[in-house]
Amino acid sequence: MAKLYYGSIDFSKLLEEAKKGNKAFSRAQNGKIYLNLNVWINDEKDQYGNDASIQSTFKDAKKEDKFYFGNLKASEPSLKPLEAGAKDIPTDEDDLPF
């Protein structure tokens, strides 16, 4: 079953590393700039409750060339399902706002 993760990236860190010329960034023939990355899925949550981390990478990268710029958490399904009954569905066509 697929899992959904949500989180954030440090865009300031990406800009900083791109301006420094980090080799994890590359320009394709189409002119677009791409970032090579790794997504690390943790066996256990870290101290902040994150389930995964995002790190830059490139071929033959040394430890000092890589940087972390994001974290992810597993999306939890809603514990309380939404319930609707016939009384919740309008039946009078005149109630439509258009």
C-alpha positions as a Markdown table, in Angstrom:
| # | Residue | x | y | z |
|---|---|---|---|---|
| 1 | Met | 0.0 | 0.0 | 0.0 |
| 2 | Ala | 1.3 | 3.4 | -0.9 |
| 3 | Lys | 2.2 | 5.8 | 1.9 |
| 4 | Leu | 1.8 | 9.6 | 1.8 |
| 5 | Tyr | 4.5 | 11.7 | 3.5 |
| 6 | Tyr | 4.3 | 15.5 | 4.1 |
| 7 | Gly | 6.9 | 17.9 | 5.2 |
| 8 | Ser | 9.0 | 20.9 | 4.2 |
| 9 | Ile | 12.2 | 21.9 | 2.6 |
| 10 | Asp | 14.6 | 24.6 | 3.4 |
| 11 | Phe | 14.4 | 26.7 | 0.2 |
| 12 | Ser | 17.0 | 29.2 | 1.6 |
| 13 | Lys | 19.5 | 26.3 | 2.0 |
| 14 | Leu | 18.8 | 25.2 | -1.6 |
| 15 | Leu | 19.5 | 28.7 | -2.9 |
| 16 | Glu | 22.6 | 29.1 | -0.8 |
| 17 | Glu | 24.1 | 25.8 | -2.1 |
| 18 | Ala | 23.1 | 26.5 | -5.7 |
| 19 | Lys | 24.9 | 29.9 | -5.6 |
| 20 | Lys | 28.0 | 28.2 | -4.1 |
| 21 | Gly | 28.0 | 25.9 | -7.2 |
| 22 | Asn | 27.2 | 22.6 | -5.3 |
| 23 | Lys | 27.6 | 19.8 | -7.8 |
| 24 | Ala | 24.2 | 18.3 | -6.8 |
| 25 | Phe | 22.6 | 20.9 | -9.1 |
| 26 | Ser | 22.8 | 20.4 | -12.8 |
| 27 | Arg | 21.4 | 22.2 | -15.9 |
| 28 | Ala | 19.7 | 19.9 | -18.4 |
| 29 | Gln | 19.7 | 20.5 | -22.2 |
| 30 | Asn | 16.2 | 21.9 | -21.9 |
| 31 | Gly | 17.6 | 24.7 | -19.6 |
| 32 | Lys | 15.9 | 23.5 | -16.5 |
| 33 | Ile | 18.0 | 23.1 | -13.3 |
| 34 | Tyr | 17.7 | 19.8 | -11.4 |
| 35 | Leu | 18.8 | 18.8 | -7.9 |
| 36 | Asn | 19.9 | 15.2 | -7.3 |
| 37 | Leu | 18.7 | 13.9 | -3.9 |
| 38 | Asn | 18.3 | 11.0 | -1.6 |
| 39 | Val | 15.2 | 10.4 | 0.6 |
| 40 | Trp | 16.1 | 8.6 | 3.8 |
| 41 | Ile | 13.2 | 6.7 | 5.4 |
| 42 | Asn | 14.0 | 6.2 | 9.1 |
| 43 | Asp | 13.4 | 2.9 | 11.0 |
| 44 | Glu | 12.1 | 5.0 | 13.9 |
| 45 | Lys | 10.9 | 8.6 | 14.2 |
| 46 | Asp | 13.7 | 11.1 | 15.1 |
| 47 | Gln | 13.5 | 13.4 | 18.1 |
| 48 | Tyr | 11.2 | 15.8 | 16.2 |
| 49 | Gly | 8.8 | 13.1 | 15.0 |
| 50 | Asn | 10.2 | 13.0 | 11.5 |
| 51 | Asp | 10.0 | 9.8 | 9.5 |
| 52 | Ala | 12.3 | 10.8 | 6.7 |
| 53 | Ser | 14.9 | 13.3 | 5.6 |
| 54 | Ile | 15.9 | 14.7 | 2.2 |
| 55 | Gln | 19.6 | 15.1 | 1.3 |
| 56 | Ser | 21.4 | 16.3 | -1.7 |
| 57 | Thr | 23.7 | 13.9 | -3.6 |
| 58 | Phe | 25.6 | 13.4 | -6.8 |
| 59 | Lys | 27.9 | 10.7 | -8.3 |
| 60 | Asp | 31.1 | 10.4 | -6.2 |
| 61 | Ala | 29.9 | 12.9 | -3.7 |
| 62 | Lys | 31.9 | 13.1 | -0.5 |
| 63 | Lys | 30.2 | 13.5 | 2.9 |
| 64 | Glu | 31.1 | 17.2 | 3.0 |
| 65 | Asp | 29.5 | 17.8 | -0.4 |
| 66 | Lys | 26.1 | 16.5 | 0.7 |
| 67 | Phe | 23.6 | 18.6 | 2.7 |
| 68 | Tyr | 20.2 | 18.0 | 4.4 |
| 69 | Phe | 17.4 | 20.4 | 3.4 |
| 70 | Gly | 14.1 | 18.8 | 4.4 |
| 71 | Asn | 12.2 | 16.5 | 6.6 |
| 72 | Leu | 9.0 | 14.4 | 6.1 |
| 73 | Lys | 6.4 | 12.8 | 8.3 |
| 74 | Ala | 4.1 | 10.0 | 7.5 |
| 75 | Ser | 0.5 | 11.2 | 6.9 |
| 76 | Glu | -1.8 | 9.6 | 9.4 |
| 77 | Pro | -5.3 | 8.6 | 8.2 |
| 78 | Ser | -8.2 | 10.4 | 9.8 |
| 79 | Leu | -9.2 | 8.6 | 13.0 |
| 80 | Lys | -12.8 | 9.8 | 12.7 |
| 81 | Pro | -14.5 | 9.1 | 9.4 |
| 82 | Leu | -16.8 | 11.7 | 8.0 |
| 83 | Glu | -20.4 | 10.6 | 8.1 |
| 84 | Ala | -23.1 | 12.0 | 6.0 |
| 85 | Gly | -26.7 | 10.9 | 5.7 |
| 86 | Ala | -29.6 | 11.6 | 3.4 |
| 87 | Lys | -30.6 | 14.6 | 5.6 |
| 88 | Asp | -27.2 | 16.2 | 4.7 |
| 89 | Ile | -27.8 | 16.2 | 1.0 |
| 90 | Pro | -30.0 | 19.1 | -0.3 |
| 91 | Thr | -33.0 | 17.8 | -2.4 |
| 92 | Asp | -34.6 | 21.1 | -3.4 |
| 93 | Glu | -33.1 | 22.3 | -6.7 |
| 94 | Asp | -34.0 | 25.9 | -5.7 |
| 95 | Asp | -31.4 | 25.8 | -3.0 |
| 96 | Leu | -28.6 | 25.8 | -5.6 |
| 97 | Pro | -26.5 | 29.0 | -5.6 |
| 98 | Phe | -26.4 | 29.3 | -9.4 |
